Amino acid sequence: MTILGQPEPASAFWVAEAGEADIDAIMEIDRLSFAGPWLRQAFADELDRPWAHLDVLREGEDGRVIGFCDYWLVADELHLLNIAVHPDRRGQGGASQLVGHVVAVAREHAVRLLALEVRVSNRAARSLYQKFGFREVGTRPQYYANNHEDAVLMDLLLTP
């Protein structure tokens, strides 16, 4: 498990809380990863919301941002809004590390339910979530505005 802000000895990546200085890198990854990228203000707003958590995946001695996740902790639920790794760093375990981080945060906060939406066409992400125990529980028809693609609803129930 990754401790927030500290690299694991065997890992080249570590997770840390994002700050204002990380937004440009987050926006670049978002733009390269999604057909409908967020605006700068949307990410800045996440840094100011008490229930929102914007974390980054860092690499190397300089701690450059190579991925991010955005999630909300509300009562006993965690909603994963966004997760992405820079295309140049995909396939190296970064996405798994981010999902593992989110699950660990959920356990630390006694979360009962983790929930997310993912594009029907994003089989790689769906498979990754399933490896962590998420299950497909429904769909949101035409959820994505840019192409009206359906979203698969996935959740993970945690027991105390």
Order of alpha helices (4+ residues) and beta strands (2+ residues): beta-alpha-alpha-beta-beta-beta-alpha-beta-alpha-beta-beta
